[in-house]
């Protein structure tokens, strides 16, 4: 079964049509990278998928449950109660981390599982410590975010998202705010997650990384998917001129 | 710790100023008794000032939060009414507002109120006025919380009220401590405006003593009271601010 199914999303901001007609499905265990020039609609797509933005038309389905259904060319969202449940299927890691500055690292990770998912605090804390260990920062559990480097903050943000036990994790340019050295830290973490068969959708500018970890690469331009397929195909031997020009420019 | 001598200098200077004035106006050593007498009489008014100060803080700070919510309401009508309220409170003299609160029940509704109402009128007038200022301070603090924090909270499944209580409010408090301290200090001194409705506070007593004795000194002694009080206020708020900043 597909974890995520997006059908014919359209989204405009005023007169500006950002997503023109996009359909994507993501299977369990799949790692999908989304590439494309700025302004191509990658981030908007991610924001629609995570329901931070409402789409104008199209449908959004997680694990067979409809979050939004297309009714005569208009997206109709499920009742709040259902959306709250569906929200648990996915997590999102932001470009600028968005950790809560007044919470320690541990509280950033445990607060939502304890107070939103109502899970046992002790158990969640144990799990959080294990996640921090996996991220290689278990000694920082009582630090505040401001006392950490960008790479460490992003690792905490990833741990925070993982602590909710999502089936699918979205990453919105997770390394864009980091320098090359810290970027490689985060890419290593993502690689490990991919090896564990975590389902991930990653918006990124790291072409090499996309080639190495993704099962599938999606290239977007001007609100459309212009090419998608295996990374070797899309990145090394693209059919589309626009993709070729973009890749040539950043290589 | 380098701070203690600094504090000592401040307190010393504060005591020295009236002492200097005292010596200039030719008051001799036996006037320690006089000084204590003035302090004693002023301290009676001090309670009235403290009562007004305490009640205003107690009511205006939470009321300010309500006004702030109304000001940010997505209902245009509520937003407009609140904007009007804030502009009146900030745009007209507090003294006039006190007079309106005190006399309105009589002139508009023909209700004659007991003299006790004077105290209530002062507290109501101050609380309404300060709530408007606090509301705008809170608003700036809420708007300073990055949009990304709201989004992170939403994706993590926090409800709207959880997001406000757990994520926004603590950061708002942190952002607004310096301007709130400013308001509190201003309020300490503003309590003296209650004389407009013949509320007997410390400054009113100081003025009466000053008139009786044809001597400006009681006013300086009152000034000393305000200064020491505000010194304590800034000290306490400084401590709170330091604590709130621990995560920076």
HADDOCK unambig.tbl for C-alpha pairs under 7 A between the chains (distance, minus, plus):
assign (segid A and resid 52 and name CA) (segid B and resid 151 and name CA) 6.84 0.50 0.50
assign (segid A and resid 84 and name CA) (segid B and resid 157 and name CA) 6.81 0.50 0.50
assign (segid A and resid 87 and name CA) (segid B and resid 155 and name CA) 6.95 0.50 0.50
assign (segid A and resid 87 and name CA) (segid B and resid 157 and name CA) 6.68 0.50 0.50
assign (segid A and resid 91 and name CA) (segid B and resid 155 and name CA) 6.71 0.50 0.50
assign (segid A and resid 92 and name CA) (segid B and resid 155 and name CA) 6.84 0.50 0.50
assign (segid A and resid 98 and name CA) (segid B and resid 148 and name CA) 5.73 0.50 0.50
assign (segid A and resid 98 and name CA) (segid B and resid 149 and name CA) 5.56 0.50 0.50
assign (segid A and resid 98 and name CA) (segid B and resid 152 and name CA) 6.35 0.50 0.50
assign (segid A and resid 100 and name CA) (segid B and resid 149 and name CA) 6.84 0.50 0.50
assign (segid A and resid 100 and name CA) (segid B and resid 167 and name CA) 6.96 0.50 0.50
assign (segid A and resid 101 and name CA) (segid B and resid 247 and name CA) 6.68 0.50 0.50
assign (segid A and resid 102 and name CA) (segid B and resid 247 and name CA) 5.78 0.50 0.50
assign (segid A and resid 112 and name CA) (segid B and resid 156 and name CA) 6.26 0.50 0.50
assign (segid A and resid 116 and name CA) (segid B and resid 157 and name CA) 6.30 0.50 0.50
assign (segid A and resid 116 and name CA) (segid B and resid 158 and name CA) 6.09 0.50 0.50
assign (segid A and resid 144 and name CA) (segid B and resid 247 and name CA) 5.69 0.50 0.50
assign (segid A and resid 146 and name CA) (segid B and resid 247 and name CA) 6.97 0.50 0.50
assign (segid A and resid 146 and name CA) (segid B and resid 248 and name CA) 5.87 0.50 0.50
